[in-house]
Amino acid sequence: MNELDRKTVRAGSCPLCGKPVDQAFKPFCSKRCADIDLNRWLSGVYAVPAKEDDDEDGERPPESDADERS
Ligand SMILES: [Zn+2]
């Protein structure tokens, strides 16, 4: 068992590539991974989809209670 290894694990690993985190780029291992994450943000991967509020007329299709008997 390697104590250094355990320390590294405790410090955390990059969520993108799993490498040890660099304090300068927490929680990533490098600027590269930080950039990748930033790109994901910018491309809207993490964006919460805008809620469409087109339920104003509150009309819902009648529930089909057709009981299929065979
Ligand atoms: Zn990384």
N, CA, C, O and the ligand as a Tripos MOL2 file, in Angstrom:
@<TRIPOS>MOLECULE
protein
  281   279    71     0     0
PROTEIN
NO_CHARGES

@<TRIPOS>ATOM
      1 N           0.8200   -1.2060    0.0000 N.3       1 MET1
      2 CA          0.0000    0.0000    0.0000 C.3       1 MET1
      3 C           0.8600    1.2660    0.0000 C.2       1 MET1
      4 O           1.8140    1.3820    0.7700 O.2       1 MET1
      5 N           0.5270    2.1570   -0.8260 N.am      2 ASN2
      6 CA          1.3300    3.3580   -0.9860 C.3       2 ASN2
      7 C           0.6350    4.5500   -0.3420 C.2       2 ASN2
      8 O          -0.4700    4.9260   -0.7330 O.2       2 ASN2
      9 N           1.2890    5.1310    0.6400 N.am      3 GLU3
     10 CA          0.6440    6.2380    1.3410 C.3       3 GLU3
     11 C           0.4530    7.4370    0.4170 C.2       3 GLU3
     12 O          -0.5540    8.1420    0.4800 O.2       3 GLU3
     13 N           1.4240    7.6410   -0.4200 N.am      4 LEU4
     14 CA          1.3160    8.7590   -1.3530 C.3       4 LEU4
     15 C           0.0800    8.5820   -2.2300 C.2       4 LEU4
     16 O          -0.6410    9.5360   -2.5220 O.2       4 LEU4
     17 N          -0.1400    7.3550   -2.6340 N.am      5 ASP5
     18 CA         -1.2710    7.0690   -3.4860 C.3       5 ASP5
     19 C          -2.5760    7.3890   -2.7690 C.2       5 ASP5
     20 O          -3.4940    7.9800   -3.3360 O.2       5 ASP5
     21 N          -2.6290    6.9790   -1.5030 N.am      6 ARG6
     22 CA         -3.8540    7.2390   -0.7480 C.3       6 ARG6
     23 C          -4.1010    8.7260   -0.6090 C.2       6 ARG6
     24 O          -5.2330    9.2030   -0.6890 O.2       6 ARG6
     25 N          -3.0170    9.4420   -0.3980 N.am      7 LYS7
     26 CA         -3.1450   10.8880   -0.2580 C.3       7 LYS7
     27 C          -3.7530   11.4880   -1.5270 C.2       7 LYS7
     28 O          -4.6270   12.3540   -1.4840 O.2       7 LYS7
     29 N          -3.2560   10.9970   -2.6350 N.am      8 THR8
     30 CA         -3.7360   11.5020   -3.9120 C.3       8 THR8
     31 C          -5.2320   11.2590   -4.0560 C.2       8 THR8
     32 O          -5.9820   12.1240   -4.5090 O.2       8 THR8
     33 N          -5.6340   10.0900   -3.6680 N.am      9 VAL9
     34 CA         -7.0510    9.7450   -3.7860 C.3       9 VAL9
     35 C          -7.8840   10.6450   -2.8910 C.2       9 VAL9
     36 O          -8.9620   11.1110   -3.2610 O.2       9 VAL9
     37 N          -7.3430   10.8740   -1.6940 N.am     10 ARG10
     38 CA         -8.0920   11.7260   -0.7670 C.3      10 ARG10
     39 C          -8.2240   13.1350   -1.3030 C.2      10 ARG10
     40 O          -9.2470   13.7930   -1.1140 O.2      10 ARG10
     41 N          -7.1780   13.5940   -1.9730 N.am     11 ALA11
     42 CA         -7.2040   14.9500   -2.5090 C.3      11 ALA11
     43 C          -8.2560   15.0610   -3.5960 C.2      11 ALA11
     44 O          -8.6910   16.1610   -3.9390 O.2      11 ALA11
     45 N          -8.6590   13.9430   -4.1300 N.am     12 GLY12
     46 CA         -9.6760   13.9640   -5.1650 C.3      12 GLY12
     47 C          -9.0680   13.7620   -6.5300 C.2      12 GLY12
     48 O          -7.8720   13.9660   -6.7370 O.2      12 GLY12
     49 N          -9.9060   13.3620   -7.4490 N.am     13 SER13
     50 CA         -9.4030   13.1780   -8.7970 C.3      13 SER13
     51 C         -10.2750   13.9470   -9.7660 C.2      13 SER13
     52 O         -11.4490   14.2160   -9.5150 O.2      13 SER13
     53 N          -9.6750   14.2800  -10.8500 N.am     14 CYS14
     54 CA        -10.3690   15.0600  -11.8660 C.3      14 CYS14
     55 C         -11.6370   14.3350  -12.3250 C.2      14 CYS14
     56 O         -11.5720   13.1710  -12.7200 O.2      14 CYS14
     57 N         -12.7730   15.0030  -12.2780 N.am     15 PRO15
     58 CA        -14.0130   14.3670  -12.7030 C.3      15 PRO15
     59 C         -14.0240   14.0490  -14.1890 C.2      15 PRO15
     60 O         -14.8520   13.2700  -14.6600 O.2      15 PRO15
     61 N         -13.1060   14.6520  -14.9160 N.am     16 LEU16
     62 CA        -13.1040   14.4270  -16.3580 C.3      16 LEU16
     63 C         -12.1870   13.2940  -16.7640 C.2      16 LEU16
     64 O         -12.5530   12.4560  -17.5880 O.2      16 LEU16
     65 N         -10.9970   13.2650  -16.1890 N.am     17 CYS17
     66 CA        -10.0570   12.2400  -16.6400 C.3      17 CYS17
     67 C          -9.5500   11.3720  -15.4990 C.2      17 CYS17
     68 O          -8.8710   10.3720  -15.7340 O.2      17 CYS17
     69 N          -9.8800   11.7520  -14.2440 N.am     18 GLY18
     70 CA         -9.5120   10.9020  -13.1230 C.3      18 GLY18
     71 C          -8.1020   11.1180  -12.6070 C.2      18 GLY18
     72 O          -7.6540   10.4060  -11.7080 O.2      18 GLY18
     73 N          -7.4110   12.0770  -13.1560 N.am     19 LYS19
     74 CA         -6.0580   12.3570  -12.6740 C.3      19 LYS19
     75 C          -6.1460   13.1480  -11.3710 C.2      19 LYS19
     76 O          -7.1680   13.7680  -11.0740 O.2      19 LYS19
     77 N          -5.0770   13.1180  -10.6100 N.am     20 PRO20
     78 CA         -5.0650   13.8730   -9.3440 C.3      20 PRO20
     79 C          -5.3410   15.3430   -9.5890 C.2      20 PRO20
     80 O          -4.8780   15.9330  -10.5650 O.2      20 PRO20
     81 N          -6.1010   15.9080   -8.6850 N.am     21 VAL21
     82 CA         -6.4880   17.3070   -8.8360 C.3      21 VAL21
     83 C          -5.3210   18.2370   -8.5550 C.2      21 VAL21
     84 O          -4.5380   18.0230   -7.6290 O.2      21 VAL21
     85 N          -5.2240   19.2520   -9.3610 N.am     22 ASP22
     86 CA         -4.2290   20.2860   -9.1310 C.3      22 ASP22
     87 C          -4.9230   21.4290   -8.3990 C.2      22 ASP22
     88 O          -5.9520   21.9400   -8.8430 O.2      22 ASP22
     89 N          -4.3440   21.8140   -7.2800 N.am     23 GLN23
     90 CA         -4.9880   22.8500   -6.4730 C.3      23 GLN23
     91 C          -5.2830   24.1050   -7.2930 C.2      23 GLN23
     92 O          -6.2520   24.8150   -7.0270 O.2      23 GLN23
     93 N          -4.4620   24.3640   -8.2660 N.am     24 ALA24
     94 CA         -4.6270   25.5760   -9.0640 C.3      24 ALA24
     95 C          -5.8490   25.4860   -9.9630 C.2      24 ALA24
     96 O          -6.3950   26.4990  -10.3990 O.2      24 ALA24
     97 N          -6.2650   24.2640  -10.2300 N.am     25 PHE25
     98 CA         -7.3940   24.1030  -11.1660 C.3      25 PHE25
     99 C          -8.5160   23.2900  -10.5650 C.2      25 PHE25
    100 O          -9.2950   22.6540  -11.2740 O.2      25 PHE25
    101 N          -8.5870   23.3190   -9.2510 N.am     26 LYS26
    102 CA         -9.6410   22.5860   -8.5670 C.3      26 LYS26
    103 C         -10.9840   22.8190   -9.2380 C.2      26 LYS26
    104 O         -11.2590   23.9510   -9.6350 O.2      26 LYS26
    105 N         -11.8210   21.8300   -9.3830 N.am     27 PRO27
    106 CA        -11.5670   20.4330   -9.0050 C.3      27 PRO27
    107 C         -10.9910   19.6170  -10.1510 C.2      27 PRO27
    108 O         -11.2060   18.4080  -10.2310 O.2      27 PRO27
    109 N         -10.2730   20.2680  -11.0170 N.am     28 PHE28
    110 CA         -9.7350   19.5520  -12.1730 C.3      28 PHE28
    111 C          -8.2330   19.3610  -12.0410 C.2      28 PHE28
    112 O          -7.6000   19.9110  -11.1410 O.2      28 PHE28
    113 N          -7.6850   18.5870  -12.9350 N.am     29 CYS29
    114 CA         -6.2760   18.2390  -12.8360 C.3      29 CYS29
    115 C          -5.4300   19.2430  -13.6050 C.2      29 CYS29
    116 O          -4.2250   19.3560  -13.3770 O.2      29 CYS29
    117 N          -6.0540   19.9560  -14.4990 N.am     30 SER30
    118 CA         -5.2630   20.8450  -15.3380 C.3      30 SER30
    119 C          -6.1820   21.8680  -15.9920 C.2      30 SER30
    120 O          -7.4070   21.7660  -15.9340 O.2      30 SER30
    121 N          -5.5660   22.8350  -16.6000 N.am     31 LYS31
    122 CA         -6.3640   23.8610  -17.2650 C.3      31 LYS31
    123 C          -7.1710   23.2470  -18.3960 C.2      31 LYS31
    124 O          -8.2780   23.6820  -18.7160 O.2      31 LYS31
    125 N          -6.5780   22.2270  -18.9810 N.am     32 ARG32
    126 CA         -7.2310   21.5740  -20.1040 C.3      32 ARG32
    127 C          -8.6020   21.0430  -19.6900 C.2      32 ARG32
    128 O          -9.6120   21.2900  -20.3490 O.2      32 ARG32
    129 N          -8.6050   20.3080  -18.5800 N.am     33 CYS33
    130 CA         -9.8570   19.7330  -18.1380 C.3      33 CYS33
    131 C         -10.8190   20.8280  -17.6760 C.2      33 CYS33
    132 O         -12.0270   20.7370  -17.8930 O.2      33 CYS33
    133 N         -10.2680   21.8660  -17.0380 N.am     34 ALA34
    134 CA        -11.1180   22.9710  -16.6160 C.3      34 ALA34
    135 C         -11.7640   23.6060  -17.8430 C.2      34 ALA34
    136 O         -12.9350   23.9830  -17.8190 O.2      34 ALA34
    137 N         -10.9900   23.7170  -18.9010 N.am     35 ASP35
    138 CA        -11.5150   24.2980  -20.1330 C.3      35 ASP35
    139 C         -12.6040   23.4150  -20.7380 C.2      35 ASP35
    140 O         -13.6250   23.8970  -21.2280 O.2      35 ASP35
    141 N         -12.3560   22.1310  -20.6890 N.am     36 ILE36
    142 CA        -13.3490   21.2110  -21.2460 C.3      36 ILE36
    143 C         -14.6710   21.3710  -20.5010 C.2      36 ILE36
    144 O         -15.7490   21.4030  -21.0950 O.2      36 ILE36
    145 N         -14.5470   21.4710  -19.1780 N.am     37 ASP37
    146 CA        -15.7590   21.6270  -18.3870 C.3      37 ASP37
    147 C         -16.4410   22.9440  -18.7140 C.2      37 ASP37
    148 O         -17.6620   23.0140  -18.8520 O.2      37 ASP37
    149 N         -15.6310   23.9790  -18.8360 N.am     38 LEU38
    150 CA        -16.1900   25.2870  -19.1590 C.3      38 LEU38
    151 C         -16.9200   25.2140  -20.4950 C.2      38 LEU38
    152 O         -17.9920   25.7950  -20.6660 O.2      38 LEU38
    153 N         -16.3310   24.5030  -21.4210 N.am     39 ASN39
    154 CA        -16.9580   24.3660  -22.7310 C.3      39 ASN39
    155 C         -18.3090   23.6860  -22.6290 C.2      39 ASN39
    156 O         -19.2570   24.0230  -23.3390 O.2      39 ASN39
    157 N         -18.3680   22.7230  -21.7310 N.am     40 ARG40
    158 CA        -19.6540   22.0470  -21.5600 C.3      40 ARG40
    159 C         -20.7030   23.0290  -21.0630 C.2      40 ARG40
    160 O         -21.8570   23.0300  -21.4910 O.2      40 ARG40
    161 N         -20.2510   23.8530  -20.1520 N.am     41 TRP41
    162 CA        -21.1780   24.8630  -19.6410 C.3      41 TRP41
    163 C         -21.6560   25.7320  -20.7840 C.2      41 TRP41
    164 O         -22.8530   25.9610  -20.9630 O.2      41 TRP41
    165 N         -20.6890   26.2140  -21.5580 N.am     42 LEU42
    166 CA        -21.0210   27.1530  -22.6140 C.3      42 LEU42
    167 C         -21.9110   26.5170  -23.6690 C.2      42 LEU42
    168 O         -22.7450   27.1860  -24.2790 O.2      42 LEU42
    169 N         -21.7300   25.2440  -23.8750 N.am     43 SER43
    170 CA        -22.5520   24.6070  -24.9050 C.3      43 SER43
    171 C         -23.8910   24.1620  -24.3380 C.2      43 SER43
    172 O         -24.6900   23.5230  -25.0240 O.2      43 SER43
    173 N         -24.1240   24.5070  -23.0830 N.am     44 GLY44
    174 CA        -25.4590   24.2990  -22.5320 C.3      44 GLY44
    175 C         -25.7400   22.9130  -22.0030 C.2      44 GLY44
    176 O         -26.8910   22.5660  -21.7390 O.2      44 GLY44
    177 N         -24.7070   22.1260  -21.8470 N.am     45 VAL45
    178 CA        -24.9520   20.7780  -21.3520 C.3      45 VAL45
    179 C         -25.5730   20.8190  -19.9710 C.2      45 VAL45
    180 O         -26.4370   20.0140  -19.6240 O.2      45 VAL45
    181 N         -25.1020   21.7910  -19.1880 N.am     46 TYR46
    182 CA        -25.5850   21.8630  -17.8170 C.3      46 TYR46
    183 C         -26.7640   22.8170  -17.6650 C.2      46 TYR46
    184 O         -27.3270   22.9650  -16.5800 O.2      46 TYR46
    185 N         -27.1240   23.4540  -18.7560 N.am     47 ALA47
    186 CA        -28.1810   24.4500  -18.6560 C.3      47 ALA47
    187 C         -29.5140   23.7860  -18.3430 C.2      47 ALA47
    188 O         -29.8440   22.7170  -18.8570 O.2      47 ALA47
    189 N         -30.2490   24.4460  -17.5010 N.am     48 VAL48
    190 CA        -31.5790   23.9220  -17.2010 C.3      48 VAL48
    191 C         -32.5050   24.3210  -18.3360 C.2      48 VAL48
    192 O         -32.6050   25.5000  -18.6750 O.2      48 VAL48
    193 N         -33.1640   23.3680  -18.9090 N.am     49 PRO49
    194 CA        -34.0460   23.6880  -20.0250 C.3      49 PRO49
    195 C         -35.1510   24.6380  -19.6070 C.2      49 PRO49
    196 O         -35.7600   24.4830  -18.5490 O.2      49 PRO49
    197 N         -35.3940   25.6130  -20.4500 N.am     50 ALA50
    198 CA        -36.4410   26.5850  -20.1370 C.3      50 ALA50
    199 C         -37.7890   25.8830  -20.0980 C.2      50 ALA50
    200 O         -38.1210   25.0670  -20.9580 O.2      50 ALA50
    201 N         -38.5310   26.2220  -19.0980 N.am     51 LYS51
    202 CA        -39.8220   25.5540  -18.9590 C.3      51 LYS51
    203 C         -40.8390   26.2120  -19.8810 C.2      51 LYS51
    204 O         -41.0370   27.4270  -19.8640 O.2      51 LYS51
    205 N         -41.4610   25.3880  -20.6670 N.am     52 GLU52
    206 CA        -42.4860   25.9240  -21.5500 C.3      52 GLU52
    207 C         -43.7910   26.0250  -20.7910 C.2      52 GLU52
    208 O         -44.3060   25.0470  -20.2500 O.2      52 GLU52
    209 N         -44.3060   27.2380  -20.7680 N.am     53 ASP53
    210 CA        -45.5950   27.3520  -20.0710 C.3      53 ASP53
    211 C         -46.7050   27.5670  -21.0880 C.2      53 ASP53
    212 O         -47.2640   28.6550  -21.2260 O.2      53 ASP53
    213 N         -46.9880   26.5100  -21.7740 N.am     54 ASP54
    214 CA        -48.0720   26.5810  -22.7600 C.3      54 ASP54
    215 C         -49.2740   25.7820  -22.2640 C.2      54 ASP54
    216 O         -50.0680   25.2500  -23.0400 O.2      54 ASP54
    217 N         -49.3700   25.7240  -20.9580 N.am     55 ASP55
    218 CA        -50.4990   24.9580  -20.3980 C.3      55 ASP55
    219 C         -51.5810   25.9090  -19.9340 C.2      55 ASP55
    220 O         -52.3130   25.6410  -18.9820 O.2      55 ASP55
    221 N         -51.6610   27.0470  -20.6460 N.am     56 GLU56
    222 CA        -52.5770   28.0790  -20.1700 C.3      56 GLU56
    223 C         -54.0370   27.6540  -20.3100 C.2      56 GLU56
    224 O         -54.8620   27.9580  -19.4490 O.2      56 GLU56
    225 N         -54.3460   26.9640  -21.3780 N.am     57 ASP57
    226 CA        -55.7590   26.5830  -21.5340 C.3      57 ASP57
    227 C         -56.0880   25.3300  -20.7290 C.2      57 ASP57
    228 O         -57.2390   24.8930  -20.6860 O.2      57 ASP57
    229 N         -55.1010   24.7740  -20.1130 N.am     58 GLY58
    230 CA        -55.3320   23.6480  -19.2140 C.3      58 GLY58
    231 C         -56.1500   22.5330  -19.8330 C.2      58 GLY58
    232 O         -56.8450   21.7970  -19.1330 O.2      58 GLY58
    233 N         -56.0640   22.4130  -21.1310 N.am     59 GLU59
    234 CA        -56.8520   21.3550  -21.7450 C.3      59 GLU59
    235 C         -56.0560   20.0750  -21.8020 C.2      59 GLU59
    236 O         -54.9420   20.0460  -22.3260 O.2      59 GLU59
    237 N         -56.6030   19.0640  -21.2860 N.am     60 ARG60
    238 CA        -55.8920   17.7960  -21.3150 C.3      60 ARG60
    239 C         -56.7310   16.7630  -22.0320 C.2      60 ARG60
    240 O         -57.9510   16.7130  -21.8810 O.2      60 ARG60
    241 N         -56.0700   15.9530  -22.8010 N.am     61 PRO61
    242 CA        -56.8030   14.8890  -23.4830 C.3      61 PRO61
    243 C         -57.4420   13.9710  -22.4550 C.2      61 PRO61
    244 O         -56.8100   13.5890  -21.4690 O.2      61 PRO61
    245 N         -58.6990   13.6200  -22.6940 N.am     62 PRO62
    246 CA        -59.3930   12.7530  -21.7460 C.3      62 PRO62
    247 C         -58.6350   11.4590  -21.5260 C.2      62 PRO62
    248 O         -58.0840   10.8640  -22.4520 O.2      62 PRO62
    249 N         -58.6270   11.0590  -20.3080 N.am     63 GLU63
    250 CA        -57.9010    9.8360  -20.0190 C.3      63 GLU63
    251 C         -58.5970    8.6430  -20.6450 C.2      63 GLU63
    252 O         -59.7960    8.4170  -20.4840 O.2      63 GLU63
    253 N         -57.8090    7.9210  -21.3400 N.am     64 SER64
    254 CA        -58.3920    6.7560  -21.9900 C.3      64 SER64
    255 C         -58.6080    5.6560  -20.9700 C.2      64 SER64
    256 O         -57.6730    5.0230  -20.4780 O.2      64 SER64
    257 N         -59.8820    5.4570  -20.6760 N.am     65 ASP65
    258 CA        -60.1460    4.4030  -19.7070 C.3      65 ASP65
    259 C         -60.7670    3.2010  -20.4150 C.2      65 ASP65
    260 O         -61.5480    2.4310  -19.8560 O.2      65 ASP65
    261 N         -60.3730    3.0940  -21.6690 N.am     66 ALA66
    262 CA        -60.8740    1.9480  -22.4100 C.3      66 ALA66
    263 C         -60.2990    0.6760  -21.8090 C.2      66 ALA66
    264 O         -59.0990    0.4080  -21.8590 O.2      66 ALA66
    265 N         -61.1760   -0.0560  -21.2650 N.am     67 ASP67
    266 CA        -60.7200   -1.2950  -20.6360 C.3      67 ASP67
    267 C         -60.7450   -2.3930  -21.6680 C.2      67 ASP67
    268 O         -61.7900   -2.9260  -22.0390 O.2      67 ASP67
    269 N         -59.5780   -2.6980  -22.1030 N.am     68 GLU68
    270 CA        -59.5300   -3.7170  -23.1280 C.3      68 GLU68
    271 C         -59.8000   -5.0890  -22.5400 C.2      68 GLU68
    272 O         -59.0500   -5.6100  -21.7150 O.2      68 GLU68
    273 N         -60.8890   -5.6390  -22.9960 N.am     69 ARG69
    274 CA        -61.1990   -6.9900  -22.5110 C.3      69 ARG69
    275 C         -60.9430   -7.9860  -23.6260 C.2      69 ARG69
    276 O         -61.2810   -7.7470  -24.7850 O.2      69 ARG69
    277 N         -60.3740   -9.0470  -23.2750 N.am     70 SER70
    278 CA        -60.1020  -10.0070  -24.3200 C.3      70 SER70
    279 C         -60.8100  -11.3220  -24.0310 C.2      70 SER70
    280 O         -60.6980  -12.2680  -24.8110 O.2      70 SER70
    281 ZN         -8.3820   16.0020  -15.8800 Zn       71 ZN71
@<TRIPOS>BOND
     1     1     2 1
     2     2     3 1
     3     3     4 2
     4     3     5 am
     5     5     6 1
     6     6     7 1
     7     7     8 2
     8     7     9 am
     9     9    10 1
    10    10    11 1
    11    11    12 2
    12    11    13 am
    13    13    14 1
    14    14    15 1
    15    15    16 2
    16    15    17 am
    17    17    18 1
    18    18    19 1
    19    19    20 2
    20    19    21 am
    21    21    22 1
    22    22    23 1
    23    23    24 2
    24    23    25 am
    25    25    26 1
    26    26    27 1
    27    27    28 2
    28    27    29 am
    29    29    30 1
    30    30    31 1
    31    31    32 2
    32    31    33 am
    33    33    34 1
    34    34    35 1
    35    35    36 2
    36    35    37 am
    37    37    38 1
    38    38    39 1
    39    39    40 2
    40    39    41 am
    41    41    42 1
    42    42    43 1
    43    43    44 2
    44    43    45 am
    45    45    46 1
    46    46    47 1
    47    47    48 2
    48    47    49 am
    49    49    50 1
    50    50    51 1
    51    51    52 2
    52    51    53 am
    53    53    54 1
    54    54    55 1
    55    55    56 2
    56    55    57 am
    57    57    58 1
    58    58    59 1
    59    59    60 2
    60    59    61 am
    61    61    62 1
    62    62    63 1
    63    63    64 2
    64    63    65 am
    65    65    66 1
    66    66    67 1
    67    67    68 2
    68    67    69 am
    69    69    70 1
    70    70    71 1
    71    71    72 2
    72    71    73 am
    73    73    74 1
    74    74    75 1
    75    75    76 2
    76    75    77 am
    77    77    78 1
    78    78    79 1
    79    79    80 2
    80    79    81 am
    81    81    82 1
    82    82    83 1
    83    83    84 2
    84    83    85 am
    85    85    86 1
    86    86    87 1
    87    87    88 2
    88    87    89 am
    89    89    90 1
    90    90    91 1
    91    91    92 2
    92    91    93 am
    93    93    94 1
    94    94    95 1
    95    95    96 2
    96    95    97 am
    97    97    98 1
    98    98    99 1
    99    99   100 2
   100    99   101 am
   101   101   102 1
   102   102   103 1
   103   103   104 2
   104   103   105 am
   105   105   106 1
   106   106   107 1
   107   107   108 2
   108   107   109 am
   109   109   110 1
   110   110   111 1
   111   111   112 2
   112   111   113 am
   113   113   114 1
   114   114   115 1
   115   115   116 2
   116   115   117 am
   117   117   118 1
   118   118   119 1
   119   119   120 2
   120   119   121 am
   121   121   122 1
   122   122   123 1
   123   123   124 2
   124   123   125 am
   125   125   126 1
   126   126   127 1
   127   127   128 2
   128   127   129 am
   129   129   130 1
   130   130   131 1
   131   131   132 2
   132   131   133 am
   133   133   134 1
   134   134   135 1
   135   135   136 2
   136   135   137 am
   137   137   138 1
   138   138   139 1
   139   139   140 2
   140   139   141 am
   141   141   142 1
   142   142   143 1
   143   143   144 2
   144   143   145 am
   145   145   146 1
   146   146   147 1
   147   147   148 2
   148   147   149 am
   149   149   150 1
   150   150   151 1
   151   151   152 2
   152   151   153 am
   153   153   154 1
   154   154   155 1
   155   155   156 2
   156   155   157 am
   157   157   158 1
   158   158   159 1
   159   159   160 2
   160   159   161 am
   161   161   162 1
   162   162   163 1
   163   163   164 2
   164   163   165 am
   165   165   166 1
   166   166   167 1
   167   167   168 2
   168   167   169 am
   169   169   170 1
   170   170   171 1
   171   171   172 2
   172   171   173 am
   173   173   174 1
   174   174   175 1
   175   175   176 2
   176   175   177 am
   177   177   178 1
   178   178   179 1
   179   179   180 2
   180   179   181 am
   181   181   182 1
   182   182   183 1
   183   183   184 2
   184   183   185 am
   185   185   186 1
   186   186   187 1
   187   187   188 2
   188   187   189 am
   189   189   190 1
   190   190   191 1
   191   191   192 2
   192   191   193 am
   193   193   194 1
   194   194   195 1
   195   195   196 2
   196   195   197 am
   197   197   198 1
   198   198   199 1
   199   199   200 2
   200   199   201 am
   201   201   202 1
   202   202   203 1
   203   203   204 2
   204   203   205 am
   205   205   206 1
   206   206   207 1
   207   207   208 2
   208   207   209 am
   209   209   210 1
   210   210   211 1
   211   211   212 2
   212   211   213 am
   213   213   214 1
   214   214   215 1
   215   215   216 2
   216   215   217 am
   217   217   218 1
   218   218   219 1
   219   219   220 2
   220   219   221 am
   221   221   222 1
   222   222   223 1
   223   223   224 2
   224   223   225 am
   225   225   226 1
   226   226   227 1
   227   227   228 2
   228   227   229 am
   229   229   230 1
   230   230   231 1
   231   231   232 2
   232   231   233 am
   233   233   234 1
   234   234   235 1
   235   235   236 2
   236   235   237 am
   237   237   238 1
   238   238   239 1
   239   239   240 2
   240   239   241 am
   241   241   242 1
   242   242   243 1
   243   243   244 2
   244   243   245 am
   245   245   246 1
   246   246   247 1
   247   247   248 2
   248   247   249 am
   249   249   250 1
   250   250   251 1
   251   251   252 2
   252   251   253 am
   253   253   254 1
   254   254   255 1
   255   255   256 2
   256   255   257 am
   257   257   258 1
   258   258   259 1
   259   259   260 2
   260   259   261 am
   261   261   262 1
   262   262   263 1
   263   263   264 2
   264   263   265 am
   265   265   266 1
   266   266   267 1
   267   267   268 2
   268   267   269 am
   269   269   270 1
   270   270   271 1
   271   271   272 2
   272   271   273 am
   273   273   274 1
   274   274   275 1
   275   275   276 2
   276   275   277 am
   277   277   278 1
   278   278   279 1
   279   279   280 2
@<TRIPOS>SUBSTRUCTURE
     1 MET1         2 RESIDUE 1 A MET
     2 ASN2         6 RESIDUE 1 A ASN
     3 GLU3        10 RESIDUE 1 A GLU
     4 LEU4        14 RESIDUE 1 A LEU
     5 ASP5        18 RESIDUE 1 A ASP
     6 ARG6        22 RESIDUE 1 A ARG
     7 LYS7        26 RESIDUE 1 A LYS
     8 THR8        30 RESIDUE 1 A THR
     9 VAL9        34 RESIDUE 1 A VAL
    10 ARG10       38 RESIDUE 1 A ARG
    11 ALA11       42 RESIDUE 1 A ALA
    12 GLY12       46 RESIDUE 1 A GLY
    13 SER13       50 RESIDUE 1 A SER
    14 CYS14       54 RESIDUE 1 A CYS
    15 PRO15       58 RESIDUE 1 A PRO
    16 LEU16       62 RESIDUE 1 A LEU
    17 CYS17       66 RESIDUE 1 A CYS
    18 GLY18       70 RESIDUE 1 A GLY
    19 LYS19       74 RESIDUE 1 A LYS
    20 PRO20       78 RESIDUE 1 A PRO
    21 VAL21       82 RESIDUE 1 A VAL
    22 ASP22       86 RESIDUE 1 A ASP
    23 GLN23       90 RESIDUE 1 A GLN
    24 ALA24       94 RESIDUE 1 A ALA
    25 PHE25       98 RESIDUE 1 A PHE
    26 LYS26      102 RESIDUE 1 A LYS
    27 PRO27      106 RESIDUE 1 A PRO
    28 PHE28      110 RESIDUE 1 A PHE
    29 CYS29      114 RESIDUE 1 A CYS
    30 SER30      118 RESIDUE 1 A SER
    31 LYS31      122 RESIDUE 1 A LYS
    32 ARG32      126 RESIDUE 1 A ARG
    33 CYS33      130 RESIDUE 1 A CYS
    34 ALA34      134 RESIDUE 1 A ALA
    35 ASP35      138 RESIDUE 1 A ASP
    36 ILE36      142 RESIDUE 1 A ILE
    37 ASP37      146 RESIDUE 1 A ASP
    38 LEU38      150 RESIDUE 1 A LEU
    39 ASN39      154 RESIDUE 1 A ASN
    40 ARG40      158 RESIDUE 1 A ARG
    41 TRP41      162 RESIDUE 1 A TRP
    42 LEU42      166 RESIDUE 1 A LEU
    43 SER43      170 RESIDUE 1 A SER
    44 GLY44      174 RESIDUE 1 A GLY
    45 VAL45      178 RESIDUE 1 A VAL
    46 TYR46      182 RESIDUE 1 A TYR
    47 ALA47      186 RESIDUE 1 A ALA
    48 VAL48      190 RESIDUE 1 A VAL
    49 PRO49      194 RESIDUE 1 A PRO
    50 ALA50      198 RESIDUE 1 A ALA
    51 LYS51      202 RESIDUE 1 A LYS
    52 GLU52      206 RESIDUE 1 A GLU
    53 ASP53      210 RESIDUE 1 A ASP
    54 ASP54      214 RESIDUE 1 A ASP
    55 ASP55      218 RESIDUE 1 A ASP
    56 GLU56      222 RESIDUE 1 A GLU
    57 ASP57      226 RESIDUE 1 A ASP
    58 GLY58      230 RESIDUE 1 A GLY
    59 GLU59      234 RESIDUE 1 A GLU
    60 ARG60      238 RESIDUE 1 A ARG
    61 PRO61      242 RESIDUE 1 A PRO
    62 PRO62      246 RESIDUE 1 A PRO
    63 GLU63      250 RESIDUE 1 A GLU
    64 SER64      254 RESIDUE 1 A SER
    65 ASP65      258 RESIDUE 1 A ASP
    66 ALA66      262 RESIDUE 1 A ALA
    67 ASP67      266 RESIDUE 1 A ASP
    68 GLU68      270 RESIDUE 1 A GLU
    69 ARG69      274 RESIDUE 1 A ARG
    70 SER70      278 RESIDUE 1 A SER
    71 ZN71       281 GROUP 0 **** ****
